[in-house]
Amino acid sequence: MVEIETIKRVAADVGFDLCGVAECRPFDAERAFFGQWLANGFGSSLDYLARNTDKRFDTARLVEGAKSVAVCALSYKNDFGNGYPAECRTKIASYACAKDYHDVIKAMLRQMATALKAIYPSLSGRAFTDSAPILEKRYAVEAGLGWIGRQSLLVTPRFGTFVLIGELVLCEECDRYDEPLRTVGCGTCRRCVDACPNGAIKERHIDTSRCISCATIERGGADIPLHGWIFGCDECQSVCPYNKHAERSKSRALEPLFNPLERGADEWLAMTATEFAQKMSATPLSRSGLERIQANVRRNKKL
């Protein structure tokens, strides 16, 4: 049996801002909701979401012998999350201005796993960060890190929605588990819903066919107005009251690598593949590639 306080201490030691631990269990109600969400067409071009649903809603099918899920969060708030000037036509989601979080968090989780293995030699498990069919946000709620806001993102009292999460799925029970938060939430606030320029936000779920993030990043993204965004979108986050007062990220690994306000549409369109690789290869922008980003710039210039 693993002590929960040991997991949290190790998580803090490697640099995570938050850590909670939940018991591994099936999520039947969430599976039913997800099935209806897909049936309603809200998944649009994200065909991969329909795959591996048995594993998505029962982590023990994803990791044989899974007993516990340690959910870790890292704040990434920077100045660009506060919003862009109205006239800006080359807006980039604030997380994408830094090193790719997949690399950062996966490395931290591996450090954490190594440290725990030194304490519990027989411990086994797997690390994930937005890379497998696992209900990351649901487990984060179960682990007491926050709640699901109306914009479908995890909201934490201390860091708002500007958090990146990863999980260690452990094949060992803990001495105890965290519980969901009971006294906070969104209340009657609907600022995120009202701020979404394409009306993609429903009640705690998203119509991806209207979502700017999906349209600018995912393959087969819908041909919808981008409202100045060329990679991702922070509209619903910039207006969240919890984000207005959230602590700024202290992670050196997630410090912005470039200032998106220093590069306008003409500069993006003049950029060569070599320059893009040199300046952006470490960031999430490499996921889209230069051609896709330039296409998004052209779409915004037509407005």
DOBA-952494 format. One record per residue (C-alpha): residue number from 1; y, x, z. Coordinates in nm, 2 decimals. Example, Ala and Ser with C-alpha at 12.3 -4.5 7.8 and 13.67 -1.06 7.14 Angstrom:
+-----+--------+--------+--------+
! pos !     yy !     xx !     zz !
+-----+--------+--------+--------+
!   1 !  -0.45 !   1.23 !   0.78 !
!   2 !  -0.11 !   1.37 !   0.71 !
+-----+--------+--------+--------+
***
This chain:
+-----+--------+--------+--------+
! pos !     yy !     xx !     zz !
+-----+--------+--------+--------+
!   1 !   0.00 !   0.00 !   0.00 !
!   2 !   0.35 !   0.12 !  -0.09 !
!   3 !   0.65 !   0.09 !   0.13 !
!   4 !   0.94 !  -0.09 !  -0.03 !
!   5 !   1.19 !   0.12 !   0.14 !
!   6 !   1.03 !   0.43 !  -0.01 !
!   7 !   1.07 !   0.28 !  -0.36 !
!   8 !   1.43 !   0.20 !  -0.29 !
!   9 !   1.51 !   0.55 !  -0.15 !
!  10 !   1.35 !   0.72 !  -0.45 !
!  11 !   1.54 !   0.49 !  -0.69 !
!  12 !   1.87 !   0.58 !  -0.52 !
!  13 !   1.78 !   0.95 !  -0.53 !
!  14 !   1.74 !   0.95 !  -0.90 !
!  15 !   2.07 !   0.77 !  -0.95 !
!  16 !   2.01 !   0.40 !  -0.98 !
!  17 !   2.28 !   0.17 !  -0.84 !
!  18 !   2.04 !  -0.11 !  -0.74 !
!  19 !   1.67 !  -0.15 !  -0.68 !
!  20 !   1.46 !  -0.45 !  -0.58 !
!  21 !   1.09 !  -0.51 !  -0.57 !
!  22 !   0.91 !  -0.83 !  -0.67 !
!  23 !   0.55 !  -0.94 !  -0.66 !
!  24 !   0.38 !  -0.94 !  -1.00 !
!  25 !   0.30 !  -1.30 !  -1.10 !
!  26 !   0.27 !  -1.54 !  -1.40 !
!  27 !   0.58 !  -1.73 !  -1.50 !
!  28 !   0.45 !  -2.06 !  -1.63 !
!  29 !   0.78 !  -2.26 !  -1.61 !
!  30 !   0.96 !  -1.99 !  -1.81 !
!  31 !   0.69 !  -1.98 !  -2.07 !
!  32 !   0.72 !  -2.36 !  -2.12 !
!  33 !   1.10 !  -2.33 !  -2.16 !
!  34 !   1.06 !  -2.03 !  -2.40 !
!  35 !   0.82 !  -2.23 !  -2.62 !
!  36 !   1.07 !  -2.51 !  -2.65 !
!  37 !   1.35 !  -2.26 !  -2.71 !
!  38 !   1.16 !  -2.12 !  -3.00 !
!  39 !   1.06 !  -2.47 !  -3.13 !
!  40 !   1.43 !  -2.56 !  -3.13 !
!  41 !   1.50 !  -2.26 !  -3.36 !
!  42 !   1.72 !  -2.07 !  -3.12 !
!  43 !   1.53 !  -1.75 !  -3.19 !
!  44 !   1.65 !  -1.75 !  -3.55 !
!  45 !   1.56 !  -1.42 !  -3.71 !
!  46 !   1.41 !  -1.26 !  -3.40 !
!  47 !   1.05 !  -1.32 !  -3.51 !
!  48 !   0.91 !  -1.05 !  -3.27 !
!  49 !   0.99 !  -1.28 !  -2.97 !
!  50 !   0.71 !  -1.51 !  -3.07 !
!  51 !   0.46 !  -1.22 !  -3.04 !
!  52 !   0.27 !  -1.12 !  -2.72 !
!  53 !   0.37 !  -1.43 !  -2.53 !
!  54 !   0.06 !  -1.40 !  -2.31 !
!  55 !   0.18 !  -1.06 !  -2.19 !
!  56 !   0.55 !  -1.16 !  -2.18 !
!  57 !   0.49 !  -1.43 !  -1.91 !
!  58 !   0.21 !  -1.25 !  -1.72 !
!  59 !   0.27 !  -0.88 !  -1.66 !
!  60 !  -0.08 !  -0.83 !  -1.54 !
!  61 !  -0.19 !  -0.88 !  -1.90 !
!  62 !   0.06 !  -0.61 !  -2.01 !
!  63 !  -0.04 !  -0.36 !  -1.74 !
!  64 !  -0.39 !  -0.40 !  -1.62 !
!  65 !  -0.40 !  -0.41 !  -1.24 !
!  66 !  -0.03 !  -0.47 !  -1.20 !
!  67 !   0.07 !  -0.58 !  -0.85 !
!  68 !   0.44 !  -0.50 !  -0.80 !
!  69 !   0.75 !  -0.47 !  -1.02 !
!  70 !   1.03 !  -0.24 !  -0.91 !
!  71 !   1.34 !  -0.34 !  -1.09 !
!  72 !   1.62 !  -0.08 !  -1.11 !
!  73 !   1.98 !  -0.13 !  -1.24 !
!  74 !   2.24 !   0.11 !  -1.35 !
!  75 !   2.61 !   0.02 !  -1.39 !
!  76 !   2.77 !   0.10 !  -1.72 !
!  77 !   3.12 !  -0.05 !  -1.68 !
!  78 !   3.39 !   0.14 !  -1.87 !
!  79 !   3.74 !   0.05 !  -1.99 !
!  80 !   3.62 !  -0.10 !  -2.32 !
!  81 !   3.44 !  -0.37 !  -2.13 !
!  82 !   3.78 !  -0.52 !  -2.03 !
!  83 !   3.84 !  -0.63 !  -2.39 !
!  84 !   4.01 !  -0.51 !  -2.71 !
!  85 !   4.35 !  -0.59 !  -2.86 !
!  86 !   4.35 !  -0.91 !  -3.05 !
!  87 !   4.42 !  -0.73 !  -3.38 !
!  88 !   4.13 !  -0.49 !  -3.35 !
!  89 !   3.88 !  -0.53 !  -3.63 !
!  90 !   3.63 !  -0.26 !  -3.53 !
!  91 !   3.52 !  -0.36 !  -3.18 !
!  92 !   3.21 !  -0.21 !  -3.03 !
!  93 !   3.02 !  -0.34 !  -2.73 !
!  94 !   3.11 !  -0.11 !  -2.44 !
!  95 !   2.75 !  -0.01 !  -2.36 !
!  96 !   2.72 !   0.13 !  -2.72 !
!  97 !   3.00 !   0.38 !  -2.66 !
!  98 !   2.77 !   0.59 !  -2.44 !
!  99 !   2.44 !   0.76 !  -2.47 !
! 100 !   2.15 !   0.53 !  -2.57 !
! 101 !   2.05 !   0.36 !  -2.24 !
! 102 !   1.69 !   0.35 !  -2.34 !
! 103 !   1.68 !   0.73 !  -2.32 !
! 104 !   1.88 !   0.74 !  -2.00 !
! 105 !   1.69 !   0.48 !  -1.80 !
! 106 !   1.35 !   0.57 !  -1.92 !
! 107 !   1.41 !   0.93 !  -1.81 !
! 108 !   1.52 !   0.81 !  -1.47 !
! 109 !   1.22 !   0.58 !  -1.43 !
! 110 !   0.99 !   0.87 !  -1.51 !
! 111 !   1.16 !   1.09 !  -1.25 !
! 112 !   1.11 !   0.80 !  -1.01 !
! 113 !   0.74 !   0.76 !  -1.10 !
! 114 !   0.68 !   1.13 !  -1.05 !
! 115 !   0.85 !   1.13 !  -0.70 !
! 116 !   0.65 !   0.82 !  -0.60 !
! 117 !   0.33 !   0.98 !  -0.73 !
! 118 !   0.39 !   1.28 !  -0.50 !
! 119 !   0.41 !   1.05 !  -0.20 !
! 120 !   0.13 !   0.82 !  -0.32 !
! 121 !  -0.11 !   1.03 !  -0.52 !
! 122 !  -0.33 !   0.74 !  -0.63 !
! 123 !  -0.04 !   0.53 !  -0.75 !
! 124 !  -0.04 !   0.43 !  -1.11 !
! 125 !   0.18 !   0.22 !  -1.33 !
! 126 !   0.41 !   0.21 !  -1.64 !
! 127 !   0.79 !   0.23 !  -1.70 !
! 128 !   0.98 !  -0.01 !  -1.92 !
! 129 !   1.34 !  -0.07 !  -2.03 !
! 130 !   1.40 !  -0.33 !  -2.29 !
! 131 !   1.09 !  -0.19 !  -2.47 !
! 132 !   0.81 !  -0.43 !  -2.40 !
! 133 !   0.74 !  -0.80 !  -2.36 !
! 134 !   0.83 !  -0.83 !  -1.99 !
! 135 !   1.07 !  -1.08 !  -1.83 !
! 136 !   1.31 !  -0.82 !  -1.71 !
! 137 !   1.59 !  -1.05 !  -1.60 !
! 138 !   1.35 !  -1.29 !  -1.43 !
! 139 !   1.20 !  -1.01 !  -1.23 !
! 140 !   1.55 !  -0.89 !  -1.15 !
! 141 !   1.62 !  -1.23 !  -1.00 !
! 142 !   1.29 !  -1.23 !  -0.81 !
! 143 !   1.38 !  -0.89 !  -0.67 !
! 144 !   1.71 !  -1.01 !  -0.54 !
! 145 !   1.95 !  -0.82 !  -0.77 !
! 146 !   2.14 !  -1.12 !  -0.90 !
! 147 !   2.10 !  -1.44 !  -1.09 !
! 148 !   2.10 !  -1.56 !  -1.45 !
! 149 !   2.45 !  -1.66 !  -1.56 !
! 150 !   2.55 !  -1.92 !  -1.81 !
! 151 !   2.56 !  -1.65 !  -2.08 !
! 152 !   2.19 !  -1.58 !  -2.00 !
! 153 !   2.27 !  -1.23 !  -1.87 !
! 154 !   2.18 !  -1.10 !  -1.52 !
! 155 !   2.49 !  -1.12 !  -1.30 !
! 156 !   2.50 !  -0.90 !  -0.99 !
! 157 !   2.76 !  -0.95 !  -0.71 !
! 158 !   2.86 !  -0.58 !  -0.71 !
! 159 !   2.85 !  -0.48 !  -1.07 !
! 160 !   2.88 !  -0.81 !  -1.26 !
! 161 !   2.69 !  -0.82 !  -1.59 !
! 162 !   2.76 !  -0.46 !  -1.68 !
! 163 !   2.42 !  -0.34 !  -1.57 !
! 164 !   2.13 !  -0.20 !  -1.76 !
! 165 !   1.78 !  -0.26 !  -1.61 !
! 166 !   1.44 !  -0.10 !  -1.62 !
! 167 !   1.12 !  -0.15 !  -1.45 !
! 168 !   0.83 !   0.04 !  -1.29 !
! 169 !   0.53 !  -0.19 !  -1.30 !
! 170 !   0.30 !  -0.06 !  -1.02 !
! 171 !  -0.07 !  -0.11 !  -0.97 !
! 172 !  -0.03 !  -0.13 !  -0.60 !
! 173 !   0.09 !  -0.39 !  -0.35 !
! 174 !   0.40 !  -0.33 !  -0.14 !
! 175 !   0.43 !  -0.38 !   0.23 !
! 176 !   0.68 !  -0.66 !   0.16 !
! 177 !   0.89 !  -0.79 !  -0.13 !
! 178 !   1.25 !  -0.88 !  -0.19 !
! 179 !   1.37 !  -1.24 !  -0.22 !
! 180 !   1.61 !  -1.41 !  -0.47 !
! 181 !   1.97 !  -1.44 !  -0.36 !
! 182 !   2.06 !  -1.77 !  -0.22 !
! 183 !   2.43 !  -1.79 !  -0.16 !
! 184 !   2.60 !  -1.67 !  -0.48 !
! 185 !   2.62 !  -1.79 !  -0.84 !
! 186 !   2.84 !  -1.91 !  -1.12 !
! 187 !   2.94 !  -2.23 !  -0.96 !
! 188 !   3.14 !  -2.45 !  -1.20 !
! 189 !   3.28 !  -2.15 !  -1.39 !
! 190 !   3.23 !  -2.18 !  -1.77 !
! 191 !   3.46 !  -1.90 !  -1.89 !
! 192 !   3.18 !  -1.72 !  -2.08 !
! 193 !   3.08 !  -2.04 !  -2.26 !
! 194 !   3.44 !  -2.11 !  -2.36 !
! 195 !   3.50 !  -1.75 !  -2.47 !
! 196 !   3.21 !  -1.73 !  -2.72 !
! 197 !   3.39 !  -1.76 !  -3.05 !
! 198 !   3.09 !  -1.90 !  -3.24 !
! 199 !   2.96 !  -2.13 !  -2.97 !
! 200 !   2.63 !  -1.94 !  -2.92 !
! 201 !   2.61 !  -1.99 !  -2.55 !
! 202 !   2.42 !  -2.29 !  -2.43 !
! 203 !   2.33 !  -2.36 !  -2.07 !
! 204 !   2.18 !  -2.03 !  -1.96 !
! 205 !   2.03 !  -1.96 !  -2.30 !
! 206 !   2.16 !  -1.84 !  -2.64 !
! 207 !   2.14 !  -1.97 !  -2.99 !
! 208 !   2.08 !  -1.64 !  -3.16 !
! 209 !   2.18 !  -1.78 !  -3.50 !
! 210 !   2.54 !  -1.80 !  -3.37 !
! 211 !   2.54 !  -1.48 !  -3.16 !
! 212 !   2.76 !  -1.19 !  -3.28 !
! 213 !   2.54 !  -0.93 !  -3.11 !
! 214 !   2.24 !  -1.05 !  -3.31 !
! 215 !   2.44 !  -1.08 !  -3.63 !
! 216 !   2.57 !  -0.72 !  -3.61 !
! 217 !   2.26 !  -0.55 !  -3.48 !
! 218 !   1.94 !  -0.73 !  -3.56 !
! 219 !   1.76 !  -0.73 !  -3.89 !
! 220 !   1.82 !  -1.06 !  -4.08 !
! 221 !   2.12 !  -1.14 !  -3.86 !
! 222 !   2.30 !  -1.46 !  -3.96 !
! 223 !   2.60 !  -1.46 !  -4.19 !
! 224 !   2.85 !  -1.58 !  -3.93 !
! 225 !   3.21 !  -1.48 !  -3.85 !
! 226 !   3.21 !  -1.15 !  -3.65 !
! 227 !   3.56 !  -1.18 !  -3.51 !
! 228 !   3.63 !  -0.81 !  -3.53 !
! 229 !   3.30 !  -0.69 !  -3.39 !
! 230 !   3.10 !  -0.43 !  -3.58 !
! 231 !   2.83 !  -0.36 !  -3.32 !
! 232 !   2.74 !  -0.59 !  -3.04 !
! 233 !   2.98 !  -0.82 !  -2.86 !
! 234 !   3.13 !  -0.83 !  -2.51 !
! 235 !   3.33 !  -1.15 !  -2.54 !
! 236 !   3.13 !  -1.34 !  -2.28 !
! 237 !   3.13 !  -1.04 !  -2.04 !
! 238 !   3.50 !  -0.95 !  -2.06 !
! 239 !   3.60 !  -1.29 !  -1.91 !
! 240 !   3.35 !  -1.31 !  -1.63 !
! 241 !   3.52 !  -1.31 !  -1.29 !
! 242 !   3.25 !  -1.09 !  -1.15 !
! 243 !   3.32 !  -0.83 !  -1.41 !
! 244 !   3.69 !  -0.83 !  -1.34 !
! 245 !   3.62 !  -0.69 !  -0.99 !
! 246 !   3.31 !  -0.50 !  -1.07 !
! 247 !   3.28 !  -0.13 !  -0.97 !
! 248 !   3.33 !   0.12 !  -1.25 !
! 249 !   3.01 !   0.31 !  -1.35 !
! 250 !   2.96 !   0.64 !  -1.17 !
! 251 !   2.69 !   0.75 !  -1.40 !
! 252 !   2.78 !   1.07 !  -1.58 !
! 253 !   2.49 !   1.00 !  -1.83 !
! 254 !   2.66 !   0.68 !  -1.94 !
! 255 !   3.02 !   0.81 !  -1.98 !
! 256 !   3.16 !   0.71 !  -2.32 !
! 257 !   3.10 !   0.96 !  -2.59 !
! 258 !   3.38 !   0.83 !  -2.81 !
! 259 !   3.68 !   0.60 !  -2.80 !
! 260 !   3.63 !   0.31 !  -3.04 !
! 261 !   4.01 !   0.25 !  -3.05 !
! 262 !   4.07 !   0.58 !  -3.22 !
! 263 !   3.87 !   0.49 !  -3.53 !
! 264 !   3.99 !   0.21 !  -3.75 !
! 265 !   3.83 !   0.03 !  -4.05 !
! 266 !   3.93 !   0.29 !  -4.30 !
! 267 !   3.79 !   0.57 !  -4.09 !
! 268 !   3.46 !   0.39 !  -4.05 !
! 269 !   3.44 !   0.33 !  -4.43 !
! 270 !   3.52 !   0.69 !  -4.51 !
! 271 !   3.26 !   0.83 !  -4.27 !
! 272 !   2.97 !   1.01 !  -4.43 !
! 273 !   2.61 !   1.00 !  -4.32 !
! 274 !   2.63 !   1.35 !  -4.20 !
! 275 !   2.93 !   1.28 !  -3.98 !
! 276 !   2.77 !   0.97 !  -3.85 !
! 277 !   2.46 !   1.16 !  -3.75 !
! 278 !   2.67 !   1.43 !  -3.58 !
! 279 !   2.89 !   1.19 !  -3.38 !
! 280 !   2.67 !   0.88 !  -3.32 !
! 281 !   2.31 !   0.99 !  -3.32 !
! 282 !   2.29 !   0.99 !  -2.94 !
! 283 !   2.44 !   0.64 !  -2.91 !
! 284 !   2.29 !   0.29 !  -2.97 !
! 285 !   2.49 !   0.27 !  -3.30 !
! 286 !   2.21 !   0.48 !  -3.46 !
! 287 !   1.99 !   0.17 !  -3.43 !
! 288 !   2.20 !   0.00 !  -3.69 !
! 289 !   2.28 !   0.30 !  -3.90 !
! 290 !   2.60 !   0.37 !  -4.09 !
! 291 !   2.54 !   0.14 !  -4.39 !
! 292 !   2.50 !  -0.16 !  -4.16 !
! 293 !   2.81 !  -0.08 !  -3.96 !
! 294 !   3.02 !  -0.03 !  -4.27 !
! 295 !   2.90 !  -0.36 !  -4.40 !
! 296 !   3.02 !  -0.52 !  -4.08 !
! 297 !   3.35 !  -0.35 !  -4.11 !
! 298 !   3.39 !  -0.49 !  -4.46 !
! 299 !   3.30 !  -0.84 !  -4.34 !
! 300 !   3.58 !  -0.82 !  -4.08 !
! 301 !   3.83 !  -0.68 !  -4.33 !
! 302 !   3.78 !  -1.00 !  -4.54 !
! 303 !   3.92 !  -1.22 !  -4.26 !
+-----+--------+--------+--------+
***
